[in-house]
């Protein structure tokens, strides 16, 4: 019993020391879920746009394959940029209020939290749906509530904390144009997450139904 208690205490100490790493991994995984959800819709939009172009495609599947690979490229780019933006905050001293943030303003300073918010929120919604699907066979009446409860905890612990780190620990830029190239890809993906990755349409319909 004493040996078991010692092992448990060592594991607890390890988890306590590595908590920042686990939180960072959770934040990164959350935004990956949101980006993937947005990319699923980008795939369909690109395919439809390519099919509308009167081009001499080699076969009827070419627009779909091309659109899929374009969406994969945008997804990987967005994930890399967003995770890199979060990782950059680790070695940066926090800003001192509004003036400190304004002194570090750049395209990256604005784009990172703007992109993070809808992408992380879409990731929370993916988790809510997964929890609801897992609980439904066991307790159907509690499935939706369990999904929302878990999503709220994830939003508070991971989504909100990641957004705050991007704001409070934004790195000093070399120019106000820093980050513009990545923002060209990341912000449209964030827009897709905002449009298709959040359940506000369903919520509005349920609230407006008498």
C-alpha positions as CSV (number, residue, x, y, z in Angstrom):
1,X,0.0,0.0,0.0
2,X,2.8,2.4,0.8
3,X,4.5,1.6,-2.5
4,X,1.3,2.2,-4.4
5,X,0.9,5.6,-2.6
6,X,4.4,6.5,-3.5
7,X,3.8,5.8,-7.2
8,X,0.6,7.8,-7.1
9,X,2.4,10.8,-5.5
10,X,5.1,10.6,-8.1
11,X,2.6,10.5,-11.0
12,X,0.8,13.5,-9.4
13,X,4.0,15.4,-9.1
14,X,4.8,14.7,-12.7
15,X,1.4,15.9,-13.9
16,X,1.7,19.1,-11.8
17,X,5.1,19.9,-13.3
18,X,4.0,19.1,-16.9
19,X,0.7,20.9,-16.7
20,X,1.7,23.8,-19.0
21,X,2.8,21.2,-21.6
22,X,-0.5,19.3,-21.4
23,X,-2.5,22.5,-21.6
24,X,-0.5,23.6,-24.7
25,X,-1.1,20.2,-26.3
26,X,-4.8,20.5,-25.5
27,X,-5.0,24.0,-27.0
28,X,-3.2,22.8,-30.2
29,X,-5.5,19.8,-30.5
30,X,-8.6,22.0,-30.0
31,X,-7.7,24.3,-32.8
32,X,-6.8,21.4,-35.1
33,X,-10.4,20.1,-34.6
34,X,-11.8,23.5,-35.6
35,X,-9.6,23.8,-38.6
36,X,-10.5,20.4,-39.8
37,X,-14.2,21.2,-39.5
38,X,-13.7,24.4,-41.6
39,X,-11.6,22.5,-44.2
40,X,-14.5,20.0,-44.7
41,X,-16.6,22.9,-45.9
42,X,-13.8,24.5,-47.9
43,X,-13.5,21.2,-49.8
44,X,-17.1,21.4,-51.0
45,X,-16.9,25.1,-51.8
46,X,-13.7,24.8,-53.9
47,X,-15.0,21.8,-55.7
48,X,-18.2,23.6,-56.6
49,X,-16.2,26.6,-57.8
50,X,-13.9,24.6,-59.9
51,X,-16.8,22.6,-61.5
52,X,-18.4,26.0,-62.5
53,X,-15.3,26.9,-64.5
54,X,-15.7,26.0,-68.2
55,X,-12.2,24.5,-68.4
56,X,-11.1,21.4,-70.4
57,X,-10.7,19.1,-67.3
58,X,-9.1,15.7,-68.1
59,X,-12.1,14.0,-66.5
60,X,-15.1,14.8,-64.3
61,X,-13.3,13.9,-61.1
62,X,-10.5,16.4,-61.6
63,X,-12.3,19.4,-60.0
64,X,-13.2,17.3,-56.9
65,X,-9.6,16.0,-56.5
66,X,-8.1,19.4,-57.1
67,X,-10.5,21.0,-54.6
68,X,-9.8,18.4,-52.0
69,X,-6.0,18.9,-52.2
70,X,-6.4,22.6,-52.1
71,X,-8.4,22.3,-49.0
72,X,-5.8,19.9,-47.4
73,X,-3.1,22.5,-48.2
74,X,-5.1,25.3,-46.6
75,X,-5.9,23.1,-43.6
76,X,-2.2,22.2,-43.0
77,X,-1.1,25.8,-43.5
78,X,-3.7,27.0,-41.0
79,X,-2.8,24.4,-38.4
80,X,0.9,25.1,-38.7
81,X,0.4,28.9,-38.5
82,X,-1.9,28.8,-35.6
83,X,0.1,26.3,-33.5
84,X,3.3,28.3,-34.3
85,X,1.6,31.5,-33.2
86,X,0.6,29.8,-29.9
87,X,4.1,28.4,-29.4
88,X,5.7,31.8,-29.9
89,X,3.9,33.1,-26.8
90,X,5.8,30.8,-24.5
91,X,9.1,32.8,-24.4
92,X,7.4,36.3,-24.5
93,X,7.0,38.5,-21.5
94,X,3.3,39.5,-21.0
95,X,2.3,43.0,-22.1
96,X,1.4,45.7,-19.6
97,X,-2.1,46.8,-20.4
98,X,-3.5,48.4,-23.5
99,X,-0.4,50.6,-24.2
100,X,1.8,47.6,-24.1
101,X,-0.4,45.7,-26.7
102,X,-0.6,48.8,-28.9
103,X,3.2,49.0,-28.9
104,X,3.4,45.5,-30.3
105,X,0.7,45.9,-32.9
106,X,1.1,44.2,-36.3
107,X,-1.0,42.1,-38.7
108,X,0.0,39.0,-36.6
109,X,-1.1,40.7,-33.4
110,X,-4.6,41.1,-34.8
111,X,-4.8,38.0,-36.9
112,X,-3.8,35.5,-34.3
113,X,-6.6,36.1,-31.7
114,X,-9.1,36.8,-34.5
115,X,-8.4,33.5,-36.1
116,X,-8.1,31.6,-32.8
117,X,-11.5,32.5,-31.5
118,X,-13.8,30.9,-34.1
119,X,-11.4,28.0,-34.8
120,X,-11.2,27.1,-31.1
121,X,-14.9,27.6,-30.7
122,X,-15.5,25.2,-33.7
123,X,-13.2,22.7,-31.9
124,X,-15.3,23.0,-28.8
125,X,-18.4,22.3,-30.9
126,X,-16.8,19.1,-32.3
127,X,-16.1,17.9,-28.8
128,X,-19.7,18.7,-27.7
129,X,-21.0,16.6,-30.6
130,X,-18.6,13.7,-29.9
131,X,-19.6,13.7,-26.2
132,X,-23.3,13.8,-27.1
133,X,-22.9,10.9,-29.5
134,X,-21.0,8.9,-26.9
135,X,-23.5,9.5,-24.1
136,X,-26.7,9.1,-26.2
137,X,-26.7,5.3,-26.2
138,X,-26.3,5.3,-22.4
139,X,-28.6,8.1,-21.4
140,X,-30.3,9.9,-24.2
141,X,-32.0,12.6,-22.1
142,X,-28.6,13.7,-20.7
143,X,-26.6,13.5,-23.9
144,X,-27.1,17.1,-25.1
145,X,-26.4,18.5,-21.6
146,X,-23.3,16.5,-21.2
147,X,-22.0,17.7,-24.6
148,X,-22.6,21.3,-23.7
149,X,-21.1,20.9,-20.2
150,X,-17.9,19.4,-21.5
151,X,-17.7,22.0,-24.3
152,X,-18.0,24.8,-21.7
153,X,-15.2,23.4,-19.6
154,X,-13.0,22.9,-22.7
155,X,-13.8,26.5,-23.8
156,X,-12.9,27.9,-20.5
157,X,-9.7,25.9,-19.8
158,X,-8.3,25.7,-23.4
159,X,-10.0,28.0,-25.9
160,X,-10.2,31.1,-23.6
161,X,-6.7,30.6,-22.1
162,X,-5.2,30.1,-25.6
163,X,-6.8,33.3,-26.8
164,X,-5.6,35.3,-23.8
165,X,-2.1,34.1,-24.3
166,X,-2.1,35.2,-27.9
167,X,-3.3,38.6,-26.8
168,X,-1.2,39.1,-23.7
169,X,2.0,37.5,-24.9
170,X,2.0,38.7,-28.5
171,X,5.7,38.9,-29.7
172,X,7.3,42.3,-30.5
173,X,7.1,42.6,-34.3
174,X,9.9,43.7,-36.6
175,X,7.3,45.5,-38.8
176,X,3.6,46.2,-38.6
177,X,3.3,43.9,-41.7
178,X,4.5,40.8,-39.8
179,X,2.2,37.8,-40.3
180,X,0.3,39.2,-43.3
181,X,1.1,36.2,-45.6
182,X,-0.3,33.7,-43.1
183,X,-3.3,35.8,-42.3
184,X,-4.3,35.6,-46.0
185,X,-4.9,31.9,-45.5
186,X,-5.8,31.7,-41.8
187,X,-8.5,34.4,-41.6
188,X,-10.7,32.9,-44.4
189,X,-10.5,29.6,-42.7
190,X,-11.5,31.2,-39.5
191,X,-14.4,32.8,-41.4
192,X,-15.5,29.3,-42.5
193,X,-15.3,28.1,-39.0
194,X,-17.5,31.0,-37.9
195,X,-20.0,30.3,-40.7
196,X,-20.2,26.5,-40.6
197,X,-18.5,25.4,-37.4
198,X,-20.8,26.9,-34.8
199,X,-24.4,25.8,-34.0
200,X,-26.0,29.2,-33.8
201,X,-28.3,28.5,-36.8
202,X,-29.8,25.5,-34.9
203,X,-30.0,27.4,-31.7
204,X,-31.7,30.3,-33.3
205,X,-34.2,28.0,-34.9
206,X,-34.9,26.2,-31.6
207,X,-35.3,29.5,-29.8
208,X,-37.6,31.1,-32.4
209,X,-39.9,28.0,-32.6
210,X,-43.0,28.5,-30.5
